[in-house]
């Protein structure tokens, strides 16, 4: 089973990387880009386990290691 995890900063949290990318894009001519937010994409391959168990494990992994839930949100897809 493949899990695709997306971790992003919560709304209202300052994103200096996103601002740097936006500034660079503007300086090379992309003036109409209004905002850029940076996040992470993580793939996790798991043994063939029941979907409900995979969700439980994945939630634990996200909350204990992959995302700082104070300032970040996460979502995942199981395939």
PDB file of N, CA, C and O in Angstrom:
ATOM      1  N   UNK A   1       0.853  -1.174   0.000  1.00  0.00           N
ATOM      2  CA  UNK A   1       0.000   0.000   0.000  1.00  0.00           C
ATOM      3  C   UNK A   1       0.900   1.240   0.000  1.00  0.00           C
ATOM      4  O   UNK A   1       1.901   1.301   0.715  1.00  0.00           O
ATOM      5  N   UNK A   2       0.527   2.201  -0.801  1.00  0.00           N
ATOM      6  CA  UNK A   2       1.288   3.439  -0.903  1.00  0.00           C
ATOM      7  C   UNK A   2       0.492   4.575  -0.273  1.00  0.00           C
ATOM      8  O   UNK A   2      -0.677   4.789  -0.593  1.00  0.00           O
ATOM      9  N   UNK A   3       1.152   5.299   0.631  1.00  0.00           N
ATOM     10  CA  UNK A   3       0.545   6.483   1.245  1.00  0.00           C
ATOM     11  C   UNK A   3       1.240   7.712   0.691  1.00  0.00           C
ATOM     12  O   UNK A   3       2.468   7.771   0.635  1.00  0.00           O
ATOM     13  N   UNK A   4       0.451   8.685   0.284  1.00  0.00           N
ATOM     14  CA  UNK A   4       0.974   9.964  -0.176  1.00  0.00           C
ATOM     15  C   UNK A   4       0.577  10.996   0.870  1.00  0.00           C
ATOM     16  O   UNK A   4      -0.609  11.218   1.115  1.00  0.00           O
ATOM     17  N   UNK A   5       1.579  11.628   1.488  1.00  0.00           N
ATOM     18  CA  UNK A   5       1.346  12.567   2.579  1.00  0.00           C
ATOM     19  C   UNK A   5       1.722  13.975   2.121  1.00  0.00           C
ATOM     20  O   UNK A   5       2.786  14.190   1.540  1.00  0.00           O
ATOM     21  N   UNK A   6       0.839  14.918   2.391  1.00  0.00           N
ATOM     22  CA  UNK A   6       1.073  16.323   2.056  1.00  0.00           C
ATOM     23  C   UNK A   6       1.067  17.117   3.360  1.00  0.00           C
ATOM     24  O   UNK A   6       0.091  17.085   4.111  1.00  0.00           O
ATOM     25  N   UNK A   7       2.161  17.828   3.622  1.00  0.00           N
ATOM     26  CA  UNK A   7       2.279  18.635   4.838  1.00  0.00           C
ATOM     27  C   UNK A   7       2.428  20.096   4.413  1.00  0.00           C
ATOM     28  O   UNK A   7       3.298  20.425   3.607  1.00  0.00           O
ATOM     29  N   UNK A   8       1.581  20.967   4.954  1.00  0.00           N
ATOM     30  CA  UNK A   8       1.630  22.382   4.612  1.00  0.00           C
ATOM     31  C   UNK A   8       1.489  23.223   5.872  1.00  0.00           C
ATOM     32  O   UNK A   8       0.953  22.773   6.884  1.00  0.00           O
ATOM     33  N   UNK A   9       1.979  24.446   5.788  1.00  0.00           N
ATOM     34  CA  UNK A   9       1.807  25.367   6.905  1.00  0.00           C
ATOM     35  C   UNK A   9       0.334  25.758   7.023  1.00  0.00           C
ATOM     36  O   UNK A   9      -0.361  25.896   6.016  1.00  0.00           O
ATOM     37  N   UNK A  10      -0.129  25.930   8.238  1.00  0.00           N
ATOM     38  CA  UNK A  10      -1.496  26.391   8.453  1.00  0.00           C
ATOM     39  C   UNK A  10      -1.627  27.835   7.989  1.00  0.00           C
ATOM     40  O   UNK A  10      -0.650  28.582   7.950  1.00  0.00           O
ATOM     41  N   UNK A  11      -2.855  28.214   7.638  1.00  0.00           N
ATOM     42  CA  UNK A  11      -3.107  29.598   7.245  1.00  0.00           C
ATOM     43  C   UNK A  11      -2.704  30.521   8.386  1.00  0.00           C
ATOM     44  O   UNK A  11      -2.938  30.223   9.558  1.00  0.00           O
ATOM     45  N   UNK A  12      -2.106  31.630   8.030  1.00  0.00           N
ATOM     46  CA  UNK A  12      -1.689  32.600   9.030  1.00  0.00           C
ATOM     47  C   UNK A  12      -0.280  32.399   9.552  1.00  0.00           C
ATOM     48  O   UNK A  12       0.264  33.278  10.219  1.00  0.00           O
ATOM     49  N   UNK A  13       0.323  31.244   9.254  1.00  0.00           N
ATOM     50  CA  UNK A  13       1.700  30.992   9.682  1.00  0.00           C
ATOM     51  C   UNK A  13       2.643  31.579   8.641  1.00  0.00           C
ATOM     52  O   UNK A  13       2.494  31.324   7.446  1.00  0.00           O
ATOM     53  N   UNK A  14       3.599  32.356   9.091  1.00  0.00           N
ATOM     54  CA  UNK A  14       4.571  33.005   8.210  1.00  0.00           C
ATOM     55  C   UNK A  14       5.353  31.952   7.414  1.00  0.00           C
ATOM     56  O   UNK A  14       5.822  30.965   7.982  1.00  0.00           O
ATOM     57  N   UNK A  15       5.492  32.161   6.108  1.00  0.00           N
ATOM     58  CA  UNK A  15       6.183  31.221   5.222  1.00  0.00           C
ATOM     59  C   UNK A  15       7.333  31.936   4.501  1.00  0.00           C
ATOM     60  O   UNK A  15       7.153  32.400   3.375  1.00  0.00           O
ATOM     61  N   UNK A  16       8.515  32.034   5.132  1.00  0.00           N
ATOM     62  CA  UNK A  16       9.628  32.739   4.504  1.00  0.00           C
ATOM     63  C   UNK A  16      10.101  32.093   3.202  1.00  0.00           C
ATOM     64  O   UNK A  16      10.527  32.800   2.289  1.00  0.00           O
ATOM     65  N   UNK A  17      10.035  30.776   3.100  1.00  0.00           N
ATOM     66  CA  UNK A  17      10.420  30.113   1.845  1.00  0.00           C
ATOM     67  C   UNK A  17       9.472  30.505   0.719  1.00  0.00           C
ATOM     68  O   UNK A  17       9.906  30.814  -0.391  1.00  0.00           O
ATOM     69  N   UNK A  18       8.190  30.491   1.008  1.00  0.00           N
ATOM     70  CA  UNK A  18       7.206  30.882   0.013  1.00  0.00           C
ATOM     71  C   UNK A  18       7.407  32.317  -0.436  1.00  0.00           C
ATOM     72  O   UNK A  18       7.295  32.624  -1.623  1.00  0.00           O
ATOM     73  N   UNK A  19       7.707  33.202   0.518  1.00  0.00           N
ATOM     74  CA  UNK A  19       7.944  34.599   0.174  1.00  0.00           C
ATOM     75  C   UNK A  19       9.194  34.757  -0.698  1.00  0.00           C
ATOM     76  O   UNK A  19       9.203  35.560  -1.631  1.00  0.00           O
ATOM     77  N   UNK A  20      10.241  33.997  -0.395  1.00  0.00           N
ATOM     78  CA  UNK A  20      11.468  34.063  -1.194  1.00  0.00           C
ATOM     79  C   UNK A  20      11.212  33.591  -2.619  1.00  0.00           C
ATOM     80  O   UNK A  20      11.702  34.197  -3.573  1.00  0.00           O
ATOM     81  N   UNK A  21      10.452  32.522  -2.767  1.00  0.00           N
ATOM     82  CA  UNK A  21      10.124  32.020  -4.103  1.00  0.00           C
ATOM     83  C   UNK A  21       9.272  33.042  -4.851  1.00  0.00           C
ATOM     84  O   UNK A  21       9.512  33.311  -6.028  1.00  0.00           O
ATOM     85  N   UNK A  22       8.278  33.608  -4.172  1.00  0.00           N
ATOM     86  CA  UNK A  22       7.432  34.625  -4.807  1.00  0.00           C
ATOM     87  C   UNK A  22       8.272  35.815  -5.268  1.00  0.00           C
ATOM     88  O   UNK A  22       8.086  36.313  -6.379  1.00  0.00           O
ATOM     89  N   UNK A  23       9.188  36.270  -4.426  1.00  0.00           N
ATOM     90  CA  UNK A  23      10.055  37.393  -4.772  1.00  0.00           C
ATOM     91  C   UNK A  23      10.910  37.060  -6.004  1.00  0.00           C
ATOM     92  O   UNK A  23      11.036  37.878  -6.915  1.00  0.00           O
ATOM     93  N   UNK A  24      11.491  35.865  -6.024  1.00  0.00           N
ATOM     94  CA  UNK A  24      12.321  35.460  -7.158  1.00  0.00           C
ATOM     95  C   UNK A  24      11.492  35.362  -8.430  1.00  0.00           C
ATOM     96  O   UNK A  24      11.930  35.814  -9.488  1.00  0.00           O
ATOM     97  N   UNK A  25      10.308  34.782  -8.342  1.00  0.00           N
ATOM     98  CA  UNK A  25       9.436  34.695  -9.512  1.00  0.00           C
ATOM     99  C   UNK A  25       9.098  36.082 -10.037  1.00  0.00           C
ATOM    100  O   UNK A  25       9.102  36.313 -11.247  1.00  0.00           O
ATOM    101  N   UNK A  26       8.808  37.000  -9.128  1.00  0.00           N
ATOM    102  CA  UNK A  26       8.503  38.369  -9.530  1.00  0.00           C
ATOM    103  C   UNK A  26       9.705  39.014 -10.225  1.00  0.00           C
ATOM    104  O   UNK A  26       9.553  39.725 -11.219  1.00  0.00           O
ATOM    105  N   UNK A  27      10.889  38.758  -9.693  1.00  0.00           N
ATOM    106  CA  UNK A  27      12.095  39.382 -10.257  1.00  0.00           C
ATOM    107  C   UNK A  27      12.459  38.824 -11.627  1.00  0.00           C
ATOM    108  O   UNK A  27      13.195  39.467 -12.376  1.00  0.00           O
ATOM    109  N   UNK A  28      11.959  37.642 -11.966  1.00  0.00           N
ATOM    110  CA  UNK A  28      12.239  37.092 -13.303  1.00  0.00           C
ATOM    111  C   UNK A  28      11.048  37.252 -14.248  1.00  0.00           C
ATOM    112  O   UNK A  28      10.990  36.633 -15.310  1.00  0.00           O
ATOM    113  N   UNK A  29      10.100  38.099 -13.835  1.00  0.00           N
ATOM    114  CA  UNK A  29       9.044  38.470 -14.759  1.00  0.00           C
ATOM    115  C   UNK A  29       7.653  37.940 -14.473  1.00  0.00           C
ATOM    116  O   UNK A  29       6.712  38.287 -15.187  1.00  0.00           O
ATOM    117  N   UNK A  30       7.493  37.120 -13.466  1.00  0.00           N
ATOM    118  CA  UNK A  30       6.170  36.574 -13.155  1.00  0.00           C
ATOM    119  C   UNK A  30       5.495  37.457 -12.115  1.00  0.00           C
ATOM    120  O   UNK A  30       5.333  37.058 -10.962  1.00  0.00           O
ATOM    121  N   UNK A  31       5.105  38.646 -12.525  1.00  0.00           N
ATOM    122  CA  UNK A  31       4.572  39.670 -11.627  1.00  0.00           C
ATOM    123  C   UNK A  31       3.145  39.374 -11.161  1.00  0.00           C
ATOM    124  O   UNK A  31       2.708  39.921 -10.149  1.00  0.00           O
ATOM    125  N   UNK A  32       2.428  38.537 -11.864  1.00  0.00           N
ATOM    126  CA  UNK A  32       1.013  38.311 -11.542  1.00  0.00           C
ATOM    127  C   UNK A  32       0.804  37.195 -10.518  1.00  0.00           C
ATOM    128  O   UNK A  32      -0.333  36.906 -10.146  1.00  0.00           O
ATOM    129  N   UNK A  33       1.882  36.569 -10.062  1.00  0.00           N
ATOM    130  CA  UNK A  33       1.749  35.549  -9.020  1.00  0.00           C
ATOM    131  C   UNK A  33       1.554  36.265  -7.694  1.00  0.00           C
ATOM    132  O   UNK A  33       2.397  37.055  -7.269  1.00  0.00           O
ATOM    133  N   UNK A  34       0.439  35.980  -7.051  1.00  0.00           N
ATOM    134  CA  UNK A  34       0.038  36.702  -5.855  1.00  0.00           C
ATOM    135  C   UNK A  34       0.627  36.127  -4.570  1.00  0.00           C
ATOM    136  O   UNK A  34       0.988  36.880  -3.665  1.00  0.00           O
ATOM    137  N   UNK A  35       0.729  34.803  -4.480  1.00  0.00           N
ATOM    138  CA  UNK A  35       1.183  34.185  -3.239  1.00  0.00           C
ATOM    139  C   UNK A  35       1.783  32.812  -3.534  1.00  0.00           C
ATOM    140  O   UNK A  35       1.345  32.122  -4.455  1.00  0.00           O
ATOM    141  N   UNK A  36       2.780  32.421  -2.754  1.00  0.00           N
ATOM    142  CA  UNK A  36       3.390  31.095  -2.861  1.00  0.00           C
ATOM    143  C   UNK A  36       3.507  30.526  -1.451  1.00  0.00           C
ATOM    144  O   UNK A  36       3.979  31.205  -0.539  1.00  0.00           O
ATOM    145  N   UNK A  37       3.079  29.288  -1.278  1.00  0.00           N
ATOM    146  CA  UNK A  37       3.237  28.580  -0.004  1.00  0.00           C
ATOM    147  C   UNK A  37       4.026  27.308  -0.294  1.00  0.00           C
ATOM    148  O   UNK A  37       3.768  26.623  -1.284  1.00  0.00           O
ATOM    149  N   UNK A  38       4.977  26.998   0.563  1.00  0.00           N
ATOM    150  CA  UNK A  38       5.831  25.831   0.387  1.00  0.00           C
ATOM    151  C   UNK A  38       5.387  24.739   1.361  1.00  0.00           C
ATOM    152  O   UNK A  38       5.043  25.023   2.509  1.00  0.00           O
ATOM    153  N   UNK A  39       5.396  23.500   0.898  1.00  0.00           N
ATOM    154  CA  UNK A  39       5.044  22.362   1.741  1.00  0.00           C
ATOM    155  C   UNK A  39       5.936  21.184   1.422  1.00  0.00           C
ATOM    156  O   UNK A  39       6.950  21.320   0.737  1.00  0.00           O
ATOM    157  N   UNK A  40       5.547  20.022   1.929  1.00  0.00           N
ATOM    158  CA  UNK A  40       6.324  18.796   1.690  1.00  0.00           C
ATOM    159  C   UNK A  40       5.389  17.702   1.173  1.00  0.00           C
ATOM    160  O   UNK A  40       4.208  17.638   1.515  1.00  0.00           O
ATOM    161  N   UNK A  41       5.970  16.848   0.337  1.00  0.00           N
ATOM    162  CA  UNK A  41       5.270  15.681  -0.172  1.00  0.00           C
ATOM    163  C   UNK A  41       6.104  14.469   0.215  1.00  0.00           C
ATOM    164  O   UNK A  41       7.306  14.436  -0.049  1.00  0.00           O
ATOM    165  N   UNK A  42       5.482  13.476   0.836  1.00  0.00           N
ATOM    166  CA  UNK A  42       6.194  12.298   1.325  1.00  0.00           C
ATOM    167  C   UNK A  42       5.440  11.054   0.870  1.00  0.00           C
ATOM    168  O   UNK A  42       4.217  10.983   0.995  1.00  0.00           O
ATOM    169  N   UNK A  43       6.171  10.075   0.344  1.00  0.00           N
ATOM    170  CA  UNK A  43       5.577   8.782   0.002  1.00  0.00           C
ATOM    171  C   UNK A  43       6.045   7.749   1.011  1.00  0.00           C
ATOM    172  O   UNK A  43       7.226   7.683   1.353  1.00  0.00           O
ATOM    173  N   UNK A  44       5.102   6.943   1.483  1.00  0.00           N
ATOM    174  CA  UNK A  44       5.399   5.876   2.437  1.00  0.00           C
ATOM    175  C   UNK A  44       4.803   4.588   1.890  1.00  0.00           C
ATOM    176  O   UNK A  44       3.601   4.501   1.643  1.00  0.00           O
ATOM    177  N   UNK A  45       5.655   3.597   1.706  1.00  0.00           N
ATOM    178  CA  UNK A  45       5.169   2.292   1.248  1.00  0.00           C
ATOM    179  C   UNK A  45       5.000   1.414   2.479  1.00  0.00           C
ATOM    180  O   UNK A  45       5.919   1.271   3.286  1.00  0.00           O
ATOM    181  N   UNK A  46       3.807   0.826   2.612  1.00  0.00           N
ATOM    182  CA  UNK A  46       3.501  -0.033   3.751  1.00  0.00           C
ATOM    183  C   UNK A  46       3.188  -1.438   3.266  1.00  0.00           C
ATOM    184  O   UNK A  46       2.785  -1.651   2.123  1.00  0.00           O
ATOM    185  N   UNK A  47       3.388  -2.391   4.171  1.00  0.00           N
ATOM    186  CA  UNK A  47       2.983  -3.758   3.870  1.00  0.00           C
ATOM    187  C   UNK A  47       1.494  -3.779   3.574  1.00  0.00           C
ATOM    188  O   UNK A  47       0.773  -2.831   3.885  1.00  0.00           O
ATOM    189  N   UNK A  48       1.049  -4.850   2.981  1.00  0.00           N
ATOM    190  CA  UNK A  48      -0.367  -4.999   2.666  1.00  0.00           C
ATOM    191  C   UNK A  48      -1.145  -5.217   3.962  1.00  0.00           C
ATOM    192  O   UNK A  48      -1.273  -6.345   4.439  1.00  0.00           O
ATOM    193  N   UNK A  49      -1.659  -4.127   4.521  1.00  0.00           N
ATOM    194  CA  UNK A  49      -2.423  -4.193   5.767  1.00  0.00           C
ATOM    195  C   UNK A  49      -3.818  -3.627   5.514  1.00  0.00           C
ATOM    196  O   UNK A  49      -4.023  -2.902   4.540  1.00  0.00           O
ATOM    197  N   UNK A  50      -4.764  -3.946   6.365  1.00  0.00           N
ATOM    198  CA  UNK A  50      -6.117  -3.420   6.178  1.00  0.00           C
ATOM    199  C   UNK A  50      -6.115  -1.892   6.139  1.00  0.00           C
ATOM    200  O   UNK A  50      -5.328  -1.238   6.823  1.00  0.00           O
ATOM    201  N   UNK A  51      -7.004  -1.346   5.333  1.00  0.00           N
ATOM    202  CA  UNK A  51      -7.092   0.105   5.136  1.00  0.00           C
ATOM    203  C   UNK A  51      -7.238   0.852   6.459  1.00  0.00           C
ATOM    204  O   UNK A  51      -6.575   1.869   6.664  1.00  0.00           O
ATOM    205  N   UNK A  52      -8.085   0.371   7.350  1.00  0.00           N
ATOM    206  CA  UNK A  52      -8.319   1.061   8.630  1.00  0.00           C
ATOM    207  C   UNK A  52      -7.051   1.064   9.487  1.00  0.00           C
ATOM    208  O   UNK A  52      -6.762   2.053  10.160  1.00  0.00           O
ATOM    209  N   UNK A  53      -6.302  -0.026   9.466  1.00  0.00           N
ATOM    210  CA  UNK A  53      -5.052  -0.093  10.229  1.00  0.00           C
ATOM    211  C   UNK A  53      -4.008   0.847   9.615  1.00  0.00           C
ATOM    212  O   UNK A  53      -3.265   1.512  10.337  1.00  0.00           O
ATOM    213  N   UNK A  54      -3.956   0.897   8.293  1.00  0.00           N
ATOM    214  CA  UNK A  54      -3.021   1.794   7.610  1.00  0.00           C
ATOM    215  C   UNK A  54      -3.322   3.247   7.967  1.00  0.00           C
ATOM    216  O   UNK A  54      -2.399   4.030   8.192  1.00  0.00           O
ATOM    217  N   UNK A  55      -4.595   3.613   8.023  1.00  0.00           N
ATOM    218  CA  UNK A  55      -4.968   4.976   8.396  1.00  0.00           C
ATOM    219  C   UNK A  55      -4.540   5.307   9.820  1.00  0.00           C
ATOM    220  O   UNK A  55      -4.059   6.408  10.085  1.00  0.00           O
ATOM    221  N   UNK A  56      -4.712   4.362  10.733  1.00  0.00           N
ATOM    222  CA  UNK A  56      -4.305   4.572  12.125  1.00  0.00           C
ATOM    223  C   UNK A  56      -2.803   4.773  12.226  1.00  0.00           C
ATOM    224  O   UNK A  56      -2.339   5.697  12.894  1.00  0.00           O
ATOM    225  N   UNK A  57      -2.044   3.911  11.566  1.00  0.00           N
ATOM    226  CA  UNK A  57      -0.581   4.015  11.570  1.00  0.00           C
ATOM    227  C   UNK A  57      -0.147   5.334  10.947  1.00  0.00           C
ATOM    228  O   UNK A  57       0.717   6.028  11.483  1.00  0.00           O
ATOM    229  N   UNK A  58      -0.740   5.670   9.829  1.00  0.00           N
ATOM    230  CA  UNK A  58      -0.370   6.893   9.114  1.00  0.00           C
ATOM    231  C   UNK A  58      -0.660   8.144   9.935  1.00  0.00           C
ATOM    232  O   UNK A  58       0.150   9.071   9.965  1.00  0.00           O
ATOM    233  N   UNK A  59      -1.804   8.173  10.596  1.00  0.00           N
ATOM    234  CA  UNK A  59      -2.138   9.315  11.453  1.00  0.00           C
ATOM    235  C   UNK A  59      -1.107   9.464  12.565  1.00  0.00           C
ATOM    236  O   UNK A  59      -0.662  10.575  12.853  1.00  0.00           O
ATOM    237  N   UNK A  60      -0.726   8.359  13.189  1.00  0.00           N
ATOM    238  CA  UNK A  60       0.304   8.378  14.234  1.00  0.00           C
ATOM    239  C   UNK A  60       1.631   8.909  13.704  1.00  0.00           C
ATOM    240  O   UNK A  60       2.264   9.761  14.328  1.00  0.00           O
ATOM    241  N   UNK A  61       2.040   8.400  12.555  1.00  0.00           N
ATOM    242  CA  UNK A  61       3.319   8.809  11.957  1.00  0.00           C
ATOM    243  C   UNK A  61       3.306  10.302  11.643  1.00  0.00           C
ATOM    244  O   UNK A  61       4.278  11.007  11.913  1.00  0.00           O
ATOM    245  N   UNK A  62       2.223  10.769  11.083  1.00  0.00           N
ATOM    246  CA  UNK A  62       2.117  12.195  10.741  1.00  0.00           C
ATOM    247  C   UNK A  62       2.180  13.069  11.979  1.00  0.00           C
ATOM    248  O   UNK A  62       2.905  14.064  12.003  1.00  0.00           O
ATOM    249  N   UNK A  63       1.432  12.708  13.001  1.00  0.00           N
ATOM    250  CA  UNK A  63       1.351  13.549  14.190  1.00  0.00           C
ATOM    251  C   UNK A  63       2.585  13.456  15.074  1.00  0.00           C
ATOM    252  O   UNK A  63       2.899  14.408  15.789  1.00  0.00           O
ATOM    253  N   UNK A  64       3.297  12.322  15.041  1.00  0.00           N
ATOM    254  CA  UNK A  64       4.473  12.160  15.895  1.00  0.00           C
ATOM    255  C   UNK A  64       5.774  12.574  15.218  1.00  0.00           C
ATOM    256  O   UNK A  64       6.745  12.910  15.896  1.00  0.00           O
ATOM    257  N   UNK A  65       5.801  12.553  13.871  1.00  0.00           N
ATOM    258  CA  UNK A  65       7.072  12.820  13.211  1.00  0.00           C
ATOM    259  C   UNK A  65       6.991  13.759  12.012  1.00  0.00           C
ATOM    260  O   UNK A  65       7.779  14.699  11.912  1.00  0.00           O
ATOM    261  N   UNK A  66       6.062  13.521  11.112  1.00  0.00           N
ATOM    262  CA  UNK A  66       6.085  14.221   9.834  1.00  0.00           C
ATOM    263  C   UNK A  66       5.573  15.653   9.882  1.00  0.00           C
ATOM    264  O   UNK A  66       6.015  16.488   9.093  1.00  0.00           O
ATOM    265  N   UNK A  67       4.658  15.951  10.782  1.00  0.00           N
ATOM    266  CA  UNK A  67       4.072  17.290  10.828  1.00  0.00           C
ATOM    267  C   UNK A  67       4.148  17.860  12.241  1.00  0.00           C
ATOM    268  O   UNK A  67       3.898  17.165  13.226  1.00  0.00           O
ATOM    269  N   UNK A  68       4.495  19.127  12.313  1.00  0.00           N
ATOM    270  CA  UNK A  68       4.404  19.854  13.576  1.00  0.00           C
ATOM    271  C   UNK A  68       2.987  20.416  13.618  1.00  0.00           C
ATOM    272  O   UNK A  68       2.714  21.467  13.038  1.00  0.00           O
ATOM    273  N   UNK A  69       2.099  19.725  14.294  1.00  0.00           N
ATOM    274  CA  UNK A  69       0.675  20.050  14.216  1.00  0.00           C
ATOM    275  C   UNK A  69       0.310  21.392  14.841  1.00  0.00           C
ATOM    276  O   UNK A  69      -0.833  21.832  14.718  1.00  0.00           O
ATOM    277  N   UNK A  70       1.247  22.045  15.503  1.00  0.00           N
ATOM    278  CA  UNK A  70       0.995  23.383  16.024  1.00  0.00           C
ATOM    279  C   UNK A  70       0.924  24.378  14.867  1.00  0.00           C
ATOM    280  O   UNK A  70       0.083  25.276  14.865  1.00  0.00           O
ATOM    281  N   UNK A  71       1.824  24.209  13.872  1.00  0.00           N
ATOM    282  CA  UNK A  71       1.891  25.166  12.765  1.00  0.00           C
ATOM    283  C   UNK A  71       1.620  24.543  11.400  1.00  0.00           C
ATOM    284  O   UNK A  71       1.521  25.260  10.404  1.00  0.00           O
ATOM    285  N   UNK A  72       1.499  23.214  11.342  1.00  0.00           N
ATOM    286  CA  UNK A  72       1.312  22.551  10.049  1.00  0.00           C
ATOM    287  C   UNK A  72       0.047  21.702  10.034  1.00  0.00           C
ATOM    288  O   UNK A  72      -0.399  21.187  11.059  1.00  0.00           O
ATOM    289  N   UNK A  73      -0.510  21.577   8.843  1.00  0.00           N
ATOM    290  CA  UNK A  73      -1.618  20.662   8.594  1.00  0.00           C
ATOM    291  C   UNK A  73      -1.096  19.538   7.713  1.00  0.00           C
ATOM    292  O   UNK A  73      -0.095  19.694   7.013  1.00  0.00           O
ATOM    293  N   UNK A  74      -1.779  18.416   7.755  1.00  0.00           N
ATOM    294  CA  UNK A  74      -1.400  17.322   6.868  1.00  0.00           C
ATOM    295  C   UNK A  74      -2.661  16.662   6.324  1.00  0.00           C
ATOM    296  O   UNK A  74      -3.742  16.738   6.908  1.00  0.00           O
ATOM    297  N   UNK A  75      -2.477  16.026   5.208  1.00  0.00           N
ATOM    298  CA  UNK A  75      -3.525  15.172   4.642  1.00  0.00           C
ATOM    299  C   UNK A  75      -2.805  14.047   3.936  1.00  0.00           C
ATOM    300  O   UNK A  75      -1.629  14.165   3.591  1.00  0.00           O
ATOM    301  N   UNK A  76      -3.516  12.956   3.724  1.00  0.00           N
ATOM    302  CA  UNK A  76      -2.888  11.824   3.063  1.00  0.00           C
ATOM    303  C   UNK A  76      -3.886  11.105   2.160  1.00  0.00           C
ATOM    304  O   UNK A  76      -5.102  11.233   2.300  1.00  0.00           O
ATOM    305  N   UNK A  77      -3.325  10.354   1.240  1.00  0.00           N
ATOM    306  CA  UNK A  77      -4.098   9.500   0.338  1.00  0.00           C
ATOM    307  C   UNK A  77      -3.514   8.112   0.436  1.00  0.00           C
ATOM    308  O   UNK A  77      -2.294   7.950   0.481  1.00  0.00           O
ATOM    309  N   UNK A  78      -4.358   7.122   0.470  1.00  0.00           N
ATOM    310  CA  UNK A  78      -3.900   5.732   0.459  1.00  0.00           C
ATOM    311  C   UNK A  78      -4.264   5.097  -0.875  1.00  0.00           C
ATOM    312  O   UNK A  78      -5.411   5.158  -1.318  1.00  0.00           O
ATOM    313  N   UNK A  79      -3.275   4.491  -1.500  1.00  0.00           N
ATOM    314  CA  UNK A  79      -3.516   3.857  -2.793  1.00  0.00           C
ATOM    315  C   UNK A  79      -3.162   2.379  -2.726  1.00  0.00           C
ATOM    316  O   UNK A  79      -3.297   1.666  -3.720  1.00  0.00           O
TER     317      UNK A  79
END
